Amino acid sequence: MTGRPVSDGGGAQDGLLRLVATDPAAAHARALALLGDGTGAAAVPALRAAGLAAKELGRLAEGLAHLGRALEIAEAAPDGAYAAALVRMSLVGLLSADGNVAGALAHASRAEGVLRGTDAARLAANTACALARAGRLAEAQDAAARALPVLRRGHDPAVLNGLLNNLGLARAFQSEFAAAEAALTEAVDVAKAAGLRHQTAMSTGNLAFVVSRRGDVPRALRLYAEAEPSLSGERLAQCRFDQAETLISAGLPGEARPVLEKALASAAEHGYRCDTADGLLLLAHAELDDDDPEQAVRTAERARAAFAEQERNGWMLLAEHVLLRARWATGERSPVLLRSAAAAADRLARGGWADAAADARIIAARTALALGRPAGDLLARVGSPRGSATARVTAWHATALERAESGDARGAARAVHAGLRVAEDHADALGALDLRARAAGSAAELAALGLGLARSARELLAVEERRRAIARPVRVRPPADPGRAAALAALRARSGEHTAATARGAPPPHPADLAGLEAAVRARTRRRSPGSGPSGPTPGVTEVAAALGGRALVELVGIGGDLHAVTVADGRVRRHRLGPAGAARHDVRVVRYAAHRLAAGDDPDAAEALAGAAGRLDRFLLAPLRDVLGDRDLVLAPAGPLHGLPWPALPSLAGRPVTVVPSARAWLRARTSPEPRTGGHVLLVAGPGLEHAGREVTALRHLHPDARVLHGPGARAETVRDALDGASLAHLAAHGEFREGNALFSRLRLADGPLLVHDLDELAAPPHLVVLSACDIGRGDEGDAVLGMAGVLLALGTATVIASVTPVRDAAAPAFMTAFHAGLTAGLPPSHALAAAPRTPGVLGVLCMGGG
């Protein structure tokens, strides 16, 4: 969608022109100093250098003025034809940036018959840039490929670097990622060897763009961070556009939008009309992926108008593609959309936009199916899976639809699983847990198709487990990052100051300070590649049934607006349609609100509301399963908002051992988590400001006399984090805060500031059992990925987490937790010890998660 073609660095006329590729600011100053009042032919090289440098510094209008003056001087000189052609060569790049691609190509055409040898190859490099800007990808690639041998034999690394950039980007746009990465890696090497700092940064940013499209988001983010400090003007705006595309592809359109809006403002301010149009197209994608299709339509129309004005017909096709996607997202299912999508797919294919063409055909086919019309011909033309992970998922989606329409149910199911496997492999390459959690979005519609096609309980469970595996956090062991550690320490210190100021009634630090530090932690985290292998195969029903023994599994599955359940008990797998999910979602909200009120104090109205909603949920979710479940211990894999339900509130689960898990696969992994190594210690922690935390830990110390105890000033975040390593059991009583929409910054308040979820992946050997005696800290985010402190501990290898999904009444916690630990020391499994502990409304939301 973006990626940045590179125009010439000026050729080998003199050292001044070469300096443009190394230090544009210095080249600009020197060129102006050399110009003085000169107006003769000798001024032409300096004017070219000044024009090219001004463009790189964000002063496009000035650059065009310098080149215009140079062209006038050269054309007026008796023997200035060749010099004029060189100026036209430079104008190709600046006019392209100005959005005047037709003008750029006209100048290229006039220079083509004049320039010879290496200069002709340089012109071809600039022409490739203009052709890529126009969306004429095949022509751009051909032009670059023809010039490459000549420039490789020459001695102008600046122009060779530019040509390699253009060739690499043209190949990337056509999904030839291996060839694109090879060309751009060579471009970086050429620029580095020649000491071309500015062009090294540009090439590094373009390499990041290709690496991102190939699916390696962590490496792309590292490369962007490496490139950005050496960029300015247009190149900096372009780099930020490309970073925004990476954020969109990583499922972060909400974060991409402000980045795009800022870069768009900069591009418009400096007159980069070509980049402005590109940025509008990207912004439309971000708005669409951020569930704002109406705004996406308006922005895509602006992009299309800009491309039309600039005569960039190839890119107009991509704006039409966004408009198709937006129309589909708004719910349109009309013959007009069908015709529009089919015609646009053909135009996109002819223009070389293979991935967008495949997606447009999918839209056309799904519209046809919604209208009761055949779609086989459209689907058959999508082609074999290739390109980015999203493109390959799209291709498998088409295959599944085509096979389903032809009555090949088994073939359709195989295609769904193949597409979901692509999405899972893509997710496995992501080191940051929030990126992995969002990776499921690229396969959401394919997964929905698979769930709808499933005819048996086994098929339904297999598709749902594969879907959940994409988003599920896995154990990550990246190399240590001192920069990230420093950012976490700074955030902790600032957060501690904020808490202390609030307690004193003093003005807290500015919120922007905390937001900036959190952004730094996120950025460093997302650049890390995973240090562990893939998450492993999805278990089969036989494996799940064998591990369950006398337990029963209930996995809840949303299909359209309905909720279904798959049960596994006594080796048998059954499917149950429970009914519309809307009422259940409402009752979950009622139960959570009532539990919150009851944790704050006695409230008869809240107790009545909770009893009513919990009873309705019990009848909806569990009563239809009663004959299958009997009185067995339960393993529950909820769906969506049901992850935040305090399950013990349901009458049929009171006093019953229940383990809540993200998926059957996650439960199996937790069940097989290694037992704590010999010598593993017990850790007891009491955080500050929690009235009964000290009493709670004192009571537990009687049950665990050899425990290591941290409280008061000793309960510092990094001290607690380090003490968690290698523990067999850890109990943390502290104020907890779940961050809605930003779960990896959920926290436990300790003496010097918060212990964050981000801190936990520093653990080499997480505790086997963790008890989090804190409000809301068991909650998760990102749907079934259940990001949050409990979910991440399980992903890191903790077998079982005891935590609350609702507020906890401080005064009720000591007795409840003492009873739970007494059960543990008596030899009960955690789920049984928790079920046996007498509950009051103040501890209603404490759940057993993981292995149980």
N, C-alpha and C positions, 0 to 999 in steps of 0.2 A: 504494500500500500504506500509506503514511503521509501526510505533508503535514499541516498543522495548521490546523484551523478556528479562528477567532478570535471570542471572545465580546466583549460590549460593553465599552467603556472607561468607561461610567458615564453617558453623556449629558451634557447641558449644564446640570445642576443648579447647579453652581458650579465655580470654578476648581480646587477640590480634586479633584473627580472627573476633570477633564481632566488633572490632573497625573499620574494613574495611568498614562496612555498615554505620558507623557514621562519620568517618573522615579518608578517604583513605590516605591523606598525612601524618597524624600522624601515622597511622598504618604502612605505608611504612617505615618511618624513624625508628620507634621502632623495626620493624622486622629486618632491616639491622643491627641495633645496637646489637640485640640479637644474630644474626648469628655469627658475628666475624669470626673466622676461623673454626667454628664448622662444622664437616662433618658427625657426627653420626646421629642416628635415632632421637635424640632430636631436630635436626635442621629442621626436616620435617614440623612441624606446622608453624615455622617462615618462611620457604621458601614458604609454601602455602599462608600465609598472605602477604608476599612480592609480590608474583606473582599476587594475586587477586587485591591488592592495585595498583600495577603498571598498570594493565589493566585499572582500573578506572581513573588513572591519565594520560592516553593517551600514555602509554609506553607498547604496547602489546608485542613487541618482547622481552623486558626485562621480562615481566610477564611469557611468555612461557619458557624462559630460566630458571627462578626460579623453575617453576613447573617441567620442565624436570630434573633438578638436584634433586628435591625432590623425583621424581619417581625413579631415579637411586638409591638414598640412601635407600628408603623404600624397593625396590625390592631386594637389596643386604642384607638387615637385615634378620636374621634367622626367626623372627616372624613378618616380615613387610608386610604380605599380606593385612591385613586390612588397614594399613596406606597407602599402594600403591593404594588400591581401593578408599580411600578418595582423594588422589591426582588426580586419574583419574576422579573422580567426578568434581573436580575443573577444570581440563583440558577440560571437555565438554564445559564449557562456553567460555573459551579463544579460543579454536580451532574453535568454531562456529563464534566468532567475526573475526577470521583470515580467514574465508571463507572455512575452512576445515570441513564441516559439516559431511562428511563421517567418517573422523577421530574421530570427537567428538562422533558420535554414536557408533563407534567401541570401544572407551574407556568406554562408558556407558554400552555397552553389557558385557565387561570384568569385570566391577565393580558390575554388577547387581547380580551375584551369590554369592558375598562376603559380601556386606553390609546388615545389618539387622536393623529392627525396624525403629527408626526415621531416621537413616542415609540412609536407603533404600528409605524412602519418600523424603529425600533431593535429592537423586540421581534422583528420578522420576521428581522432579521439574526441575533439570538441563536438563534432557532428553526432557522434554516438551519444554524447550527453544530451544534446537537443532532441534527438530521436527518442531517447528514453523519457524525457520530459513530456514528449508528445504522446507517449503510450505506444509507440511503434517499436515494440520490443525486438522482434526478429530482425528488423533493419538495424537497430542499434547494436545488437550482438554481432551481426555480419560486419558492420563498419569497424567495430572494435577488433574483431578477429583478424581482419585484413591488415590493420595497421600494426598489430602486436609484434610480428616478426621483425619489422623494420625498426621499431623503437627498442626492441631487445638488443639489436645490434648497434644501436646508437649510444650516445653518451649524455642523455638528458633524463635523469631519474625522475624529475618533477613531472614531465609529461608521461613517461612510462607508468608512473604511479597513478596518474589520472585515468589513463586508458584502462589499467587493470581494475580500478574502481568501477568504471562504467561497464566493463565486461562482466565483472562479478555481479553487479546489481541486475543487469539484464538477465543473467542466468538465474538469479534468485527469484525474480518476478515470474519466471517460467518454471519454478519449483525444481530447478536443477541445483540442489543445495550443495552437493559435494564439489561440483565444478565451481560454483560461486565462492565457496569457502576457500578453495585452492587459489583462485585469482586474487581474493582480497587478502589472504595471508601473504601472498607474494607482494601485493601492494604495500602492506605494512613493512615487510622486510626491505623492499627497495627504498622506501622513504627513510627508514631508520638508518640504513647503511649510508645514505647520502646526507644524514643530519638534517632532514627536512621535518622539523618538529611539528609544524602546523599540519602538513600533509600526513604525517604519521598519525596524528590525532584524528584527522578526517577519515583515514582508512580504518583506523581502529573502531570508530563509531559505525562505519558501514559494515565491518566484520561483525560487530555486535548485532546489527540488524539482521544479518543472514543467520547467525547462530541462534538468535531468538526465533526466527521463522522455522528453523530446523527443530526447535523444541528445547534447546538447552538454555532455559531462562536464567539460571544462576550465573553461568559464564557470560551471557549477554550483559547482565547487570554489572558484572565486574569490568567488562570491557567499556561499557558506557562511562563508568566511574573513572576509568583510566583516561578516557579520551576527553571528557568534558572540561577539565581545568585548562587545557591548551587551546580551547576553541573560543571564538567570539563571533559577534555579528550573526550573519546568516548561518554559519556552520553550527553555532551553539543552538540557535532555534531549531535547525534541522535535527541535531542530536536529541533535543528534547522531544520533538515530534516522534522520533523513532523509539525513544524510551516509553512514550505514551502508548505506542502500538504494542510494545512488549507488555505493558501493564494490562492492556485490553486482552491480549492473547492469554495472559495469566489469570484472567477472571477478575481483574481489578478495575473495571471501567469507572467506578466512582472516584478512584484515585487518579485515573488518567484524565478525567475531565478538567480539573483545575490546572494540571500541567499543560494541557492543550490550549486552554483559554489564555494562559500567560504567554505561551510561545506564539500563539496567533496574534496577540496584541503586539509583540515584538516584531514579528514578520511584517505586519501591516504598517507599523510605525516606520520601518526602514525601507518600505517599498518593495518587499519581496513578494510580488503578486503570485508567482508560481507556487511558492511555499505556502502562501495563504490559502490557495485553493486546495493544496494537499492536506493542510491542517484541518480545513473544514470537512473534508471527506473523513478524516480520522475522527474528528469530533462527532460526526453523525454515527459512526460505528460505536463510539463510547456511549453516546446517549441511548442508542438502541439496546446495547448490552446492559445498560443500567436501567432497563425497564422504563424508558421514556420514549416510546416510538413516535408519538406525535411531534415532539421536539426534533427527533432524528429526521423526520420527513422534512421539516422546515430547513434544517441545516444541510441535508443532502441536496435539497433544491438550490440552496445558495452555492454549494460546491459545484453542482452541475452547471449553473449559470456562469460561474467563474471559469470553468473549463471550456465552456462554449465560447466565451469572450476571448479566451486565449488560444482558441482553435486546437485544443488538446483533446481531440475526439476519442482517443484511446482511453483517457482517464474519465471522460464523460460516461463511458460504459460502467465503470466501477461505481459512480454515483447512482446510476440506474439500478445497479445491484442492491445498494443500500436501501433505495426506495422500495424495491420489491420485498426485501426482508422486513422493512417497517410495515408495509401494507399487510403482510402475513401476520406480523406480531399484533396488529390492531384487530385481528379477527376477520379480515376480509377473505372470503372464499367465493369468488365470483368468476364467471366466464372471462371477464375482462382481465382479471389477474392471471388466469390460466394462459390467455393469449400473450399477455405482456411478458410473463416469465419465460415462456417457451421461446419467444422472439429474442428476448434479451440474452438467453442462454446461447443461442446461435451466434449473436453478435459478439458476446464475450469470448466464445471459443475461437472465432475468426480473428479476434484481436490478440489472442495469445494468453488470455486470463483464464487458465484451465480450472483453477480452484473455484473462482467465482462462477464460471460457467456450470460446473458440477452442482454448486449450491443452488443456482437459479433453476436448474432442471429438477432438483429435489422439490423446490417450492412449486414448480409447475405440476409435478407428478402428484404431490400431496393435495394440491387444489383440485386436480382432476378426480382423485379418489374421493375427496369430500363431496364433489358434485355427482358422484356415481358414474364417472366416465373412466375408460381404460387409460392406464398410464404406462403400460409395458414399454412402448416405444421410447418414451421420454427417459425412463429409468435405464433402459439398456444402453443409452448413449452417454451415461455418466462416465463409464470407463473404469479401468482398473485402479485400485487404491494406490496413490502416490502423493508426493508433496509433503506438506506439514501434517502434524498429527490431526489437526482439525479437518484438513482435506481428506485424509484417509478415513477418518470416522464418517465424514459425509459420504464417501464412496461406499463404505460398508452399509450405511443407512439406505442408500439407493438399492444396493443388492438385496438387502432384506425386504424392502418394499416390493421389489420386482418379483422375488421368489414367493412372497406372500400372496401377491395378486394372481400368480400363476398356479396357486394351490400347493406349492412346495413348502409345507409348514416346517419340515425339518431343515431344509436349506435356509429358510428365513431365520430360524433360531441359530443356526451356525454362523450366519452373517452378523447377527446381533452380537453374539459372543466374540467374534473376531474384532468387531469395532470397539467393543468395550475393553478388549485386551489391549488394543492400540492406546486407548485413553489411559488405561492403568499403567502401561509401560511409560507413557509420557509423564504421568504423575510420579512414577518411581524415580525419574530424573530430577525431581525438584527437592531441594534440601530444606526449604522453609515450609513449616507446617501449614501456614495460611495459604500459600500458593497451592500446595497439594489439595487442601480442602476445597479450593475453588476449581480445581482441574475437572471435577465432575461435571461442571457446566457445559463443557464441549460435547459431552455425550448424553446430556439429559434427555433429549428428544429420542435418541436411539434407545436408551434404556426404557423410556416410556413405551416405545413400540414393542420392545421385547417383553415387557410386563403384560401388555395387552394381548400379545400373541400366545403367551404361556397357557397351555391347556391343562396341565397337571400340576399338582402341588410341588413335585420335584422340579419341574421346569421353572415355576414361579420362584422357588427358593434359590435356584441356581442363578437366575437373572438378577434377583434382588441382591444376592451376596456379591455378585460381580459388580453391580452398581455401587454398593457401599464400599467395596474394596478400593475403588478409584479415589474416593475422598478420604479414606481412613488414614489418620496419621500413622506413620511407621517409625521404627527406631532409627534415629539419625545420629551418626557419629562423624560429623565434619571435623576437619582440623581446627585447632584452637585459633581464635581470631582476637588478638590483643585489642584491635580497634573496637570490636563489638563489646569486649569486656569493659573497656574504658567508657563506652557510651552507656552501658548498663549502670556502671558505678555512678556516673554523673547524673543519670536519671534518678537513681535511688536517693542520692544526696539531695537533689532538688525536690523530690517528692517528700522526703523527710522534713525539709524546710517548710514546705507547703502545709503539712500536717501540724507541725509545731506552731506555725503562725496562726492557723485556724483555731487551735486550742487556746492560744493566748488572746484571741480576738483581734489580732493584728492583721493588716492586709497581707494576703498570701502573695507569693511570686506571681508574675504575669503568666496566665495560662499558655501563652505562646511559647514560653520557655520550655514548659513540659511537653507541649506538642512537638516542638523542634527536636527535643531529645528522643522522644518516642519515634519520630520519623527516622532519626539516625540509627536507632536500634533496628527498626524494620529494614532499612536499606542494607545494613551490614548483614542481617540475617538472611535476606533474600539472595544475596550474592553467593551464599555458601552452597556447594554441591553436597549431595548426600554422601555420607561415608560408609553406608551399608549397602548391601545388595538389594535386589528386588524383594518385594514383600511376600513372594512365594505363591504357590498355587492356591486357588480357592478350594476349600475342602468339599468333598462330596457328602451326600446325605448319609451314606453308610458310616463314614468317619464321625460325623456329628452324632448319629444315633448311638454308636459304640461308646463315645465319650460321655454321653448323657447318663448312661446307666439307668438309675431309677428316677432321674429328673425328667422334666418335660420342657421343651423349647417352644416359645411363642414368638414368632417374628411377624411384626405388623408391617403391612405393605400398602402404600397408597397407589391406586390405579385410577387415573382421572380424578373424579371427585369422591370416589368410594374408598373405603378401608377394607382390606382383606387381612386374614391371618393365616399363616402357615404354622402348623403344629407338628412337632416330632416327639413321639412318645411310644415306648415299647417297640421301637424300631419301625414304626409306621409313620408315614408322612401324609398329612391331610391338609386340605385347603378349605377355608371358611370365608364366605362373603359376609362381612359384618354390617355394611350399609354406608350411607352418606356420612362423610367425615365432618361436615360443617358443625353439627351440634356438638360433637366431641371436642372440637377445638374450642368452642365457647365454654364448655364445662371445664376444660383444663384451665382456662383463664380464671374462672370462678374459684376453682379449688386453690389455685396459687394465690389469688388475692385473699381468700379467706384464711389460708395458712399464714400469710403475712400478718394479717390482723391478729390472729390468735397467738403468734409468737410475741407480739407486742403487749399482750395482756388478755384477760378474759373478755370475750365479746359474744354474747348469746346469739346475736344476729349472724355473726360470722360463722359460728359453730353450726347454725341451722343451714346457712347457705352451703357450707362445706359438705355437710351430710347429704343434702339434696343432690348436689352436683356429683359427689363421689358415688352415690348410689346409682345415678343414671349412667355414669361411666362404667361402673361394675356390670350393670345389666347389658350395656352395649358391647363392651370389650371382652368380658370374661364369661358371662352367663352362657353364650352360645358354645363355649368351649368346655363347659363343665364336665360333660361325659367323657371327654378325652383326657382332661387334665387330672381329674380326681383330686386327691389331696397331695399330689407330688410336689416336691420342691420345684420352683420355676426358674427358668432362665428366660428373661424378657428382653427382646430386641425391639424397642419402640420405633416409631417413625415420626419425623418432624417434631411438632411441639410436644408430643407425648414424652420426649426425652426429659422435659422439665417437670413431669408430673410426680408429685409425692405418692408413689404407688401404695405405701402402707395405709393411706387414707381410704382405699377401696375396701369395702367390708370383707370381701372374700379373701383378701390378702393380709388382713390383720393377724399378726403372730405367725405368719407363714414365711419360711425361708425363700427369699426372692433375690435373684442376682440380675441387675440391669446391665446390659451390654450394648455396644454399638452394632454388633453383628454376631452371627454364629462363628464366623472366622475369628473375630476378636476374642470371643469367649474361649475358643480352643487354644489360641495362642496364650491367653492368660493362664489357662489350666495347665499348660505345659511349661510355664515359666519356671526356670530352675529354682529349687528350694534355696533359701538363704545359706550362704556358705558358713562353714563352721566358724564360730567366733563372731558372727554378725551381732551387732549390739542393738539394744533398744534405746531409742531417742525420744525424750519427752521435752516439749517446748511450750512455754507460756509466753504469749505476746503481751505487749503493753496495752494499757487502757481497757482491758477486759476484766471486769470486776471479779468474776469467778474463775478465771483461768488458773490462777495460782492454786486455788482450792482443788480444782480438777486435777492438776498435775501432781499435787501432793497426795491425793487419794490414789492415783495410778502408781505412784512410786512404791506404795505398800505392796502392790501386785507385781511390780517389776523392780525389785530392790537394787539390781545391778545397773539400772538404766543410767544413761548419760542425760543430765537435766540441764537445759538452757533456759534461763529466765532473766527478767530485768535487763540490765545493760549487756549481759552476756548473750542475749538472744538477738544477735545481729544477723542481718540477712545472709551475708557470705559465710559467716560461721555456721549458721543453720544449714545452708546449702551443702557445705563441705561435710557436716556431720551426717547428712542424709546418705552420703555415699557409703555403701556397704552395710547399711543397717538392715536388720531382719524385720524390725517393726519401728515405725516412726509415728508419733502422735503429736500433732501441732494444734494447740488451742490459741486462736488469735482472731482478731477482727479480719473478716474476709470481704472482698469486693469483687463481684463479677462485672466485667466490662462488656456491656451489651454492644455487639457489633465489632468488638475489638478484643476477643477473648484471650489472646496471648498476653495482654497487659492486665489480666485479672491478677489479684494480688492477696497476699497475707501481710498484715501490718506487723513489722518487727521493730526492734529498738532503734535502728538507725535508718529506717525506711522500709519500703516494701520488698518482699520476696515475690518476684514475678514469675509467671509461667515461662517467660523467656529464659529465666535462670536455670530451669530444670534440665535443659539438654546439655548442661555442663557435667551432669552426673555420669560417672563411668559405670557405677553399679547401683541403680536406684533401689530403695527399700523393697522388700518382698510384699509387705503390707503397710499401707499408709492410711492414717486416720486424720482427716481434716475437720477439726471441730470448729467450724466457722460458718457464717451465714453465706448461703448462695454459692459457695465455692465449688460445689459439685455440678453446677450448670455448665452447659456446653453451647457452642455457637456453630454456625455454618451447617445447620441441618443435621444430617446423620453423621457428619464427621466428628461431632461433639468436641470441637476444640475447646479447651479450657484446662484448668489445672488437673482435674481428675482424668480427662481424656488423654492428655499429654503424658501423664505419669504411666498410664496403661500402655501407651504407645512406646514409651522408653523401656518397658520391661517389668514394671511393677505388676505383681499378680493380682492384687486386690486393693481397691481404694474404698474407704468409707467416707462419705461426704454428703453434705446436704444440698438439695436443689431449692430450698426455701430458707428464709431467715430462721435462726436458732435463738430460742430464749436463753439468755446467758445463765439464769438461775437454774434452769432445768438440765443444762448440759452435764454438770459434774456427776449427778446420780446416774443418769442414763449411760454416760461413757464408762463409769466405774462398773456398772452391771455388764456392759458389753465386754470390757476387758476381763472381768471375772469369768465370763463364758469362754473367752479365748484361753485363759490360763487353765481352765478345766478341760481343755482339749476339743472344744467345739470349733467347727469351721466358721469363718467370719460370717457367712450368711445365717447360720443357725444361731450364733452368739448374738447377732443383731436382732433376729426375730424374737429371741427369748428376753431381751431387755425390755422392761415395762416402758411403754411410750406414753408421753403426754403431748398435747397439742404443740408445745414448744419445740419438740424434736421430730415433728411429723415427717419432715422432708429428708431425714438422714437415710441414705440408701447404701446398699452394698453393690459395688460395681466391679466388673472384671471377672476373675475366676470364681470368686465366692467361697 
